[in-house]
Amino acid sequence: MTDRDTLIVLTEDDCRAWIRDALDLLGCTFNELAEMHRTGDYDTVRHRITWVQIGQWYGVYEPAGDDE
């Protein structure tokens, strides 16, 4: 078996924690990042890249809380 044969499945909790951690690194909320996307005025390239990674879950998953 190679790495290409490995399927990684994320749970909803995993996705929410990933979103929380990404937003924490940016120092903004999901709503703030969505507004940057709506206006096309991203604070940094990192904000734009993060939107590409997690934007599809905006309105689907809320970021996990600190205790999750």
N, C-alpha and C positions, 0 to 999 in steps of 0.2 A: 504494500500500500504506500502511495506517495502522498505528499501534502495536498496535491490536487484532488485526491480521493476523499479528503476529509471534509465533512459537512459540519459546520458549527451552527447550532440553533440557539437563538437568544430568546429568553423569556420576556414577558412584558416588564417584569422588574429589572431585568438586565438592560433593556432599552431605556427605561426611565432613568436608571442610574447613569447610563452613558450620556444621555441628554443633559442631566444635571451636571455631570463632571465637565462636559464640553462648555456649557454656559458659565460655570464657575471659572474656568480658565479664561474666558472672554471678559468676565466681569459684567455681564448683562443678563437680562431675562429673555425668555423665549418670545414674549411680546415685543420687547425692544428689538430683538434680532429680526422678527417678522416685519416690523416697521421699516427697518433698514432695507430689507428685501423689497418691500412694497414701493419705497421711494427710490431704490437703487443707490442709496447713499450709505455705503458701509463704512464703519469707522476704520477698518483695516482690511487687508486682503485675508487675514485669518478669519475675520467675521464672515466674509463672503464664502470662503471654503467651508467653514462650519455650517453655514446655511445649506450648502449643496449636500453636505453629509446628513444633516438632521432635519432639514426643512420639511421633508415629506411627512414627518410625524407631528408637525404643528397642528394642533387641534385634535390630534388622535391620542397622544400620550402627554401627560403633564410630567415635568421633571420630578424625579424622586425627591422625597424629603431628606433632610440630613440624617435621619435615623434609619433610612432604608439602605 
